[in-house]
Structure formats: structure tokens, C-alpha cells
Amino acid sequence: MSIELTMLLWVIVLFLVQLVAQVLAEMMEHGIGYLLSARDDWKAPTGIASRIERAYFNLLETLPVFASLVLIAHFTGKVNEMTALGSQMYFWGRLIYFPVYIAGIPILRTLVWIGSTAGLVLILWQLLI
């Protein structure tokens, strides 16, 4: 399996970890009864649960782009050292982003986000040239 596809697989694992973390955080904050309900009385998470949710949603915003870029690179045969590097930058950036966001470290969070987004741009650039 290529580095790009391996990174995509690990990002999906990260997605599942963040999904479970988000559900568990809301369960701890609002109780299991709330999670089992229809949630007609929706309650916004607060504190750590809110940070986990925002980090999770941020991953959801970029994951389809990453997956698309990796699959396009793979199926067009344009994988190379730069697409591998971009994939690794995205994965490691997203992996670091999650605990940094939860810890509430704003400047570092932004720098990590820029690094992971640069990985997306690097893959896109390789597909365009």
C-alpha cells in the first residue's frame, strides 16, 4: 500500500477515535439518557466536550478533501515523494491538532493547522503540475 493510502487509512482511524471521544465527552457532560433520547432539547457541549466537538468537526471539514486528493493521486498515478510528504504532513498535523485543541493552546493549534493544510496544498500542487 502506498504511503498516501496508508496515511488515509490512519486518518480514518483518527476520525473514529475523535468520534468516540466526542460521544463520550457529551455522555459525561449530559448523561447517557440524553444521548439515547431524540435530543429535541438539544444542549450545546461546553468546556472540554466543546473543544473535542470543534476539533472533530474541523477534521470533518478537511477529511473529504484529503481523501479526494489521495485517491486522485493514486488513480492517476501521480503519487511521488511530494504527495507522500503532503499526506504525512496532513496526518501528523491532524494527530497533533486534536490534543493541542483540547488543551486549549491557541497559537500552537493554529500553527499545527497550517502545517496540516500545507500538506493538502502540497498534494494538490502535485496534481496540478
Phi, psi and omega in degrees: 000139181291161177301319182299314179291326176296317179294322177298316178300316181290330175292325177293321174299315178300319177303313181294321177298315181292324177299311180296319179299319181294316179295315180296321179296318179291324178296318179294326182280317187249350180092157183290330178301321179294317181293330180276351182276176176285351179058037176295334177258058188309134179241125178289138176290157178230167175058227183299318180301322178292320179294318178298316179297316180294321177296319178297313179296325178296320176296318179299330180290327186255341182301316179298325178293314179300312181300317180298313181298317180296315181292322176297314179299317182295311186284340177266357180072023181262020177287139179205189182299326182286322177291326176296315179297314179300320179295318179292321178299317180296309182300307183295324176298315180292324179295318180287324183303319185301303180291329179294319178294316180298322180288344178076040180259092192297312185291315178297319178304314180294318179297319178295318178300317179299318179298316180292323178291326175299327175298318176298315181296322179297316178295314179302315180302317180295329178284332183275336183271000000 
